[in-house]
């Protein structure tokens, strides 16, 4: 079973691990060939450890800020190397990120790793992370390091998961040395069966996604005449073949993704968690384009769409998402309900969102930081009135400005009946996209 070739180094550190069945009562012979058979090519160092029964899997994403410049004619080409600590105090490599070329503020792609590989199921075991500047000849420049643990990482994006990158040699030589930059955990998605996951289905309380869906759903559902909400998920591997999808119906009915009421949306969300495997990256463009196609079918001004997206991660397809926002010149508003980090880059309040020299026709993106509305325990919404006010703050003006720009006049008032038209809304969440569509008055 050959290992991947590591170029331009005499001291390779292989990431790949082998899992072997151990039989205490038997002598098990293993053979390893290095380089050319029969020729002395150095020595091999093995680290072996009995594996725990932990089956958890985590998907994480990191970014960095103001890393040291290492290249003479450029910036740096940074990448991260993760090591788990062994029982004897040594460290074993367990993951390498991709290289981001010529960037001191890189955002690495999300990666998925078994918790057993990261810490052998011991949440408090030290995890060491080295930051390097990639060089073509293999002599990668050391930028710095930091340590953490899976328990810390599982807390998610917070002040606890912003790490100073320290270079011990520089620290010892320079009195004014502070750090060589910082690395921040952007997002972490754990197995929904773990209490550390934002999707954890506790028998005692709602998780963050369900609480956000219910809180905002109870506000906007009154503007929907039929109470039918098309609901989508994104960022998951779907059965039976494990294909990754960024826009799938939560009820798995492609012909009719509608859920009956907010309770129906929640039921579909919980059922999907039992069926799919959460998986990165966090791509927004497919959902935006999906809703835009639905909205484009209505051209007479009888409907206005609001896409609500609930997420806990940073957008992985920022360029494509900007392009999708710029292309949306129809009757849509996008509301980002943030469970963790902010994404001001899409907020057009100050500077209109642009892509490839083209600007969005209107400021259609609104941000609602959900953590500002819940208590410290994260279990209860503090003020539904304030949340309602902020959720609906920009939609009326956006609706009116769109109708005026298209020359669409208000219809005569109708008697209040069950058939009276109302406003249309669309919502979306990370790994759970919920879309509400209703007629516009």
C-alpha distance (Angstrom), angle and dihedral (degrees) to the residues before:
residue distance angle dihedral
X1 . . .
X2 3.86 . .
X3 3.79 122.9 .
X4 3.79 123.5 -132.0
X5 3.81 112.8 -87.2
X6 3.81 114.7 -109.6
X7 3.80 109.6 -153.8
X8 3.81 129.2 -139.2
X9 3.79 100.4 8.1
X10 3.79 136.1 103.3
X11 3.80 92.3 -162.4
X12 3.81 107.0 51.4
X13 3.79 120.6 -177.1
X14 3.80 108.8 -155.0
X15 3.80 120.3 -147.9
X16 3.79 98.1 -161.7
X17 3.80 117.7 100.0
X18 3.80 129.7 -156.6
X19 3.78 122.4 -144.2
X20 3.80 113.1 -152.9
X21 3.77 131.8 -178.5
X22 3.81 110.0 -116.5
X23 3.79 120.5 -147.5
X24 3.78 110.9 -169.4
X25 3.79 94.4 -159.9
X26 3.81 95.7 51.0
X27 3.79 135.3 70.9
X28 3.79 106.5 -127.0
X29 3.80 115.8 -162.5
X30 3.80 118.5 -153.2
X31 3.80 126.4 -170.7
X32 3.81 126.0 -158.0
X33 3.80 124.9 -175.9
X34 3.79 119.9 -158.1
X35 3.79 120.1 -162.2
X36 3.81 113.6 -43.1
X37 3.84 115.2 9.0
X38 3.80 112.0 -113.6
X39 3.80 94.7 18.6
X40 3.80 122.4 102.5
X41 3.78 107.1 -116.9
X42 3.79 104.7 166.7
X43 3.79 129.4 -84.7
X44 3.79 136.9 -57.3
X45 3.79 123.2 -134.1
X46 3.80 116.4 -154.6
X47 3.77 129.2 -165.3
X48 3.78 117.0 -164.7
X49 3.79 129.5 -178.8
X50 3.77 136.6 169.6
X51 3.78 108.2 -105.2
X52 3.78 123.3 -124.7
X53 3.79 123.1 -129.1
X54 3.81 91.6 -110.7
X55 3.82 110.3 133.2
X56 3.81 97.8 176.1
X57 3.79 121.1 130.4
X58 3.81 125.7 -159.0
X59 3.80 131.2 -162.1
X60 3.80 113.5 -155.6
X61 3.78 138.3 176.8
X62 3.81 128.6 -164.3
X63 3.78 136.6 -170.2
X64 3.82 132.5 -173.8
X65 3.78 136.5 -146.4
X66 3.81 131.2 -151.2
X67 3.80 98.2 -9.0
X68 3.80 118.1 -177.4
X69 3.80 116.5 -83.8
X70 3.82 108.5 -118.8
X71 3.80 105.9 165.6
X72 3.80 119.2 83.6
X73 3.80 95.3 -146.3
X74 3.79 97.0 31.5
X75 3.76 143.3 12.8
X76 3.81 118.1 -88.9
X77 3.79 135.6 -61.5
X78 3.82 98.4 -140.6
X79 3.79 130.5 -166.6
X80 3.81 134.1 167.0
X81 3.81 128.2 -124.4
X82 3.82 118.1 -161.8
X83 3.81 122.6 -154.1
X84 3.76 129.5 -174.4
X85 3.78 119.0 -147.8
X86 3.80 120.1 -115.1
X87 3.78 128.3 -142.0
X88 3.82 90.9 -103.4
X89 3.82 92.7 55.4
X90 3.80 96.4 -102.0
X91 3.81 124.7 119.2
X92 3.80 130.7 -123.1
X93 3.78 123.5 -159.5
X94 3.81 114.0 -115.5
X95 3.81 106.6 165.8
X96 3.81 144.4 11.9
X97 3.78 124.7 -163.8
X98 3.77 124.7 -142.4
X99 3.81 120.2 -89.3
X100 3.81 117.6 -100.8
X101 3.80 107.8 -152.1
X102 3.81 123.5 -132.5
X103 3.80 98.0 -12.7
X104 3.81 132.0 123.4
X105 3.82 91.9 -173.0
X106 3.82 102.1 47.8
X107 3.79 127.4 174.6
X108 3.79 110.0 -155.6
X109 3.78 123.3 -150.6
X110 3.82 117.1 -100.3
X111 3.80 114.8 -95.5
X112 3.77 133.2 -163.9
X113 3.79 121.9 -137.2
X114 3.82 134.6 170.6
X115 3.80 110.0 -110.6
X116 3.79 86.4 -134.2
X117 3.81 89.4 62.5
X118 3.80 92.2 47.6
X119 3.81 99.5 47.1
X120 3.83 107.5 -13.1
X121 3.79 89.2 -109.3
X122 3.83 93.6 -57.1
X123 3.81 102.1 123.8
X124 3.82 92.6 -166.2
X125 3.80 96.8 50.2
X126 3.80 113.7 117.8
X127 3.79 117.2 -99.9
X128 3.81 114.2 -163.2
X129 3.81 121.3 -157.2
X130 3.81 122.9 -164.3
X131 3.80 121.8 -163.2
X132 3.81 116.3 -148.7
X133 3.77 138.3 -178.9
X134 3.79 107.9 -131.7
X135 3.83 118.4 -125.8
X136 3.79 124.5 -170.8
X137 3.82 93.0 -129.9
X138 3.79 92.1 57.7
X139 3.81 95.9 -110.6
X140 3.80 93.5 119.0
X141 3.80 115.0 -167.5
X142 3.80 116.8 -120.8
X143 3.83 111.1 -126.5
X144 3.78 99.7 175.3
X145 3.78 147.4 -72.5
X146 3.78 144.8 -121.0
X147 3.80 137.2 -174.6
X148 3.79 133.1 -135.0
X149 3.80 139.8 149.0
X150 3.77 134.9 -121.8
X151 3.79 89.9 -110.4
X152 3.81 89.1 59.1
X153 3.80 92.7 44.4
X154 3.80 92.3 49.4
X155 3.81 89.5 62.2
X156 3.78 86.5 75.9
X157 3.78 130.1 -142.9
X158 3.82 107.9 -7.8
X159 3.79 143.1 116.8
X160 3.82 87.5 -80.4
X161 3.79 91.2 64.2
X162 3.81 99.6 54.4
X163 3.80 107.5 100.3
X164 3.78 131.6 -165.1
X165 3.79 111.3 -130.7
X166 3.80 105.2 -135.2
X167 3.79 129.2 -167.3
X168 3.86 107.5 -158.0
X169 3.83 93.3 -156.4
X170 3.80 93.0 52.7
X171 3.79 91.0 43.9
X172 3.80 90.3 55.4
X173 3.81 95.0 46.9
X174 3.81 104.1 38.9
X175 3.80 119.8 60.3
X176 3.82 92.8 -163.8
X177 3.79 93.9 45.5
X178 3.82 111.6 131.3
X179 3.79 106.0 167.2
X180 3.79 143.9 -51.1
X181 3.78 93.9 -112.2
X182 3.78 135.4 -66.1
X183 3.80 135.0 -86.8
X184 3.79 120.4 -151.6
X185 3.78 131.3 -164.6
X186 3.79 105.1 -124.1
X187 3.78 98.5 -172.9
X188 3.78 142.9 -20.2
X189 3.79 125.8 -161.5
X190 3.76 115.3 -166.9
X191 3.75 130.4 -172.6
X192 3.85 106.9 -71.5
X193 3.80 87.5 -125.2
X194 3.81 89.5 66.0
X195 3.82 118.5 88.2
X196 3.82 88.0 -136.9
X197 3.81 91.9 65.3
X198 3.81 119.6 96.2
X199 3.82 84.8 -138.4
X200 3.81 93.9 54.5
X201 3.80 110.0 140.0
X202 3.78 101.7 -141.1
X203 3.81 118.1 -172.6
X204 3.82 88.9 -139.8
X205 3.81 106.4 47.2
X206 3.80 144.2 9.0
X207 3.79 119.5 -92.0
X208 3.81 121.2 -121.9
X209 3.81 94.5 -94.3
X210 3.79 94.7 48.5
X211 3.80 91.2 45.9
X212 3.81 91.0 51.1
X213 3.80 92.2 46.7
X214 3.78 92.7 49.7
X215 3.81 94.8 43.4
X216 3.79 96.8 50.3
X217 3.80 93.2 33.1
X218 3.78 92.4 59.3
X219 3.80 88.4 53.5
X220 3.79 99.9 48.2
X221 3.80 101.3 32.9
X222 3.81 90.8 79.3
X223 3.82 87.9 67.9
X224 3.80 92.0 58.1
X225 3.79 116.7 86.0
X226 3.81 99.8 -162.1
X227 3.83 98.1 31.5
X228 3.82 90.4 -135.0
X229 3.81 111.8 139.8
X230 3.81 121.3 -171.6
X231 3.84 103.9 -142.3
X232 3.79 126.9 -162.0
X233 3.78 136.7 -176.9
X234 3.78 129.1 -150.9
X235 3.79 135.9 -170.3
X236 3.81 102.2 41.0
X237 3.78 143.9 111.5
X238 3.79 110.0 -116.9
X239 3.79 128.2 -146.5
X240 2.94 140.1 -80.0
X241 3.82 100.6 22.3
X242 3.83 100.2 21.2
X243 3.80 94.4 -117.1
X244 3.81 113.0 171.5
X245 3.81 113.7 -120.7
X246 3.80 132.8 -173.9
X247 3.82 97.2 -173.7
X248 3.80 117.0 33.0
X249 3.83 128.9 145.1
X250 3.79 110.7 -103.5
X251 3.80 89.3 -138.6
X252 3.84 89.4 48.0
X253 3.82 89.8 -125.6
X254 3.81 106.4 127.5
X255 3.82 91.5 -177.1
X256 3.81 94.3 52.7
X257 3.83 115.9 16.7
X258 3.83 91.9 169.1
X259 3.80 119.9 128.5
X260 3.80 120.6 -160.1
X261 3.79 107.9 -116.4
X262 3.79 128.2 -34.7
X263 3.80 89.5 -66.8
X264 3.80 87.5 58.8
X265 3.80 90.1 51.6
X266 3.80 91.0 51.1
X267 3.79 91.6 47.8
X268 3.82 91.3 51.6
X269 3.82 90.4 46.5
X270 3.80 93.7 53.1
X271 3.79 91.8 44.6
X272 3.82 91.7 51.3
X273 3.81 90.6 52.4
X274 3.80 88.3 60.4
X275 3.80 91.1 50.5
X276 3.82 110.3 38.5
X277 3.79 133.4 54.9
X278 3.81 113.1 -125.5
X279 3.78 109.9 -121.6
X280 3.79 139.5 168.5
X281 2.92 158.6 -94.2
X282 3.82 108.0 77.0
X283 3.81 105.1 -129.9
X284 3.80 118.8 176.5
X285 3.80 102.1 175.0
X286 3.85 97.0 78.2
X287 3.82 91.9 55.9
X288 3.81 93.6 45.3
X289 3.79 90.6 49.3
X290 3.82 91.1 47.1
X291 3.81 92.2 54.7
X292 3.82 91.9 42.0
X293 3.81 89.8 57.0
X294 3.81 90.8 52.1
X295 3.80 92.5 47.1
X296 3.81 92.2 48.3
X297 3.80 89.4 65.2
X298 3.83 89.7 67.9
X299 3.81 111.8 67.6
X300 3.82 104.9 155.1
X301 3.81 97.5 77.2
X302 3.81 92.8 -110.8
X303 3.80 91.9 123.0
X304 3.81 136.5 41.5
X305 3.81 120.0 -167.3
X306 3.81 129.3 -145.2
X307 3.80 117.2 -170.3
X308 3.80 112.1 -155.6
X309 3.81 113.5 -164.0
X310 3.80 119.0 -172.5
X311 3.79 113.9 -163.4
X312 3.79 143.4 157.6
X313 3.80 98.5 -164.4
X314 3.78 142.7 69.1
X315 3.80 116.9 -97.8
X316 3.81 111.7 -97.4
X317 3.82 95.2 -166.6
X318 3.81 98.9 48.1
X319 3.81 94.9 150.0
X320 3.81 92.9 50.3
X321 3.82 91.1 43.9
X322 3.81 91.7 52.8
X323 3.80 89.0 49.1
X324 3.81 90.2 51.2
X325 3.84 92.0 48.9
X326 3.81 92.1 49.0
X327 3.80 90.8 48.6
X328 3.82 91.6 53.4
X329 3.79 102.5 92.8
X330 3.78 93.4 146.2
X331 3.81 133.8 88.4
X332 3.83 100.2 -59.8
X333 3.78 136.7 118.8
X334 3.82 121.1 -167.9
X335 3.79 118.4 -148.5
X336 3.82 117.1 -169.3
X337 3.79 111.3 -156.2
X338 3.81 103.4 -161.2
X339 3.80 120.2 -155.5
X340 3.81 92.5 -179.2
X341 3.80 132.2 -10.1
X342 3.78 127.2 33.8
X343 3.81 128.6 -118.7
X344 3.78 104.8 -160.1
X345 3.79 89.8 160.1
X346 3.81 88.9 82.1
X347 3.79 95.9 44.3
X348 3.79 109.8 105.5
X349 3.80 97.6 -169.6
X350 3.82 92.3 105.0
X351 3.82 104.3 17.6
X352 3.81 122.5 18.6
X353 3.83 113.5 -115.7
X354 3.80 110.9 -102.2
X355 3.80 138.0 -172.3
X356 3.81 126.7 -171.1
X357 3.80 92.7 -15.7
X358 3.81 95.5 -47.7
X359 3.81 122.1 110.7
X360 3.79 129.3 -146.7
X361 3.79 112.5 -99.1
X362 3.82 91.5 -131.5
X363 3.79 139.3 7.2
X364 3.79 95.0 -98.2
X365 3.83 99.5 157.5
X366 3.80 120.8 88.6
X367 3.83 127.6 -179.4
X368 3.79 125.3 -144.9
X369 3.86 113.9 -177.9
X370 3.81 100.0 -151.2
X371 3.81 93.5 -164.7
X372 3.79 88.8 68.1
X373 3.81 89.4 65.7
X374 3.82 102.5 48.1
X375 3.78 132.4 75.1
X376 3.80 124.7 -104.4
X377 3.78 92.3 -92.9
X378 3.81 89.1 55.6
X379 3.80 90.4 -131.6
X380 3.80 104.3 105.5
X381 3.80 138.6 42.2
X382 3.81 107.7 -120.3
X383 3.79 99.9 -155.4
X384 3.79 123.6 12.0
X385 3.81 89.6 179.6
X386 3.81 93.0 57.4
X387 3.80 91.1 43.0
X388 3.81 91.0 51.6
X389 3.79 91.3 49.1
X390 3.81 93.2 51.4
X391 3.81 95.0 41.9
X392 3.80 91.4 54.4
X393 3.82 96.4 35.7
X394 3.80 99.4 104.9
X395 3.81 104.3 22.9
X396 3.85 100.0 81.6
X397 3.81 93.9 51.5
X398 3.80 91.5 44.6
X399 3.78 91.3 50.1
X400 3.82 92.9 49.7
X401 3.80 94.1 44.9
X402 3.80 91.4 51.8
X403 3.80 93.7 48.3
X404 3.81 91.4 48.1
X405 3.82 91.9 48.4
X406 3.81 89.5 54.5
X407 3.79 94.7 43.1
X408 3.80 92.6 -118.5
X409 3.82 111.0 158.1
X410 3.82 123.4 -150.0
X411 3.77 114.2 -98.0
X412 3.81 120.6 -119.9
X413 3.81 111.7 -86.7
X414 3.79 114.3 -92.6
X415 3.80 129.3 -149.0
X416 3.78 110.8 -91.3
X417 3.80 106.0 -100.6
X418 3.76 136.9 143.4
X419 3.82 87.5 -96.0
X420 3.80 95.5 55.1
X421 3.83 113.3 123.4
X422 3.81 120.9 -112.8
X423 3.79 141.6 -179.4
X424 3.79 123.0 -62.1
X425 3.78 121.7 -129.5
X426 3.79 135.4 -175.4
X427 3.80 125.3 -166.1
X428 3.79 134.6 -174.7
X429 3.80 138.0 -174.3
X430 3.81 134.9 -166.5
X431 3.81 105.3 -91.2
X432 3.78 83.6 -3.5
X433 3.78 118.5 62.0
X434 3.75 115.5 -175.6
X435 3.76 121.4 -167.7
X436 3.78 125.1 -167.2
X437 3.83 119.5 -167.4
X438 3.77 122.9 -174.1
X439 3.81 136.8 155.3
X440 3.80 118.1 -93.3
X441 3.83 119.9 -123.1
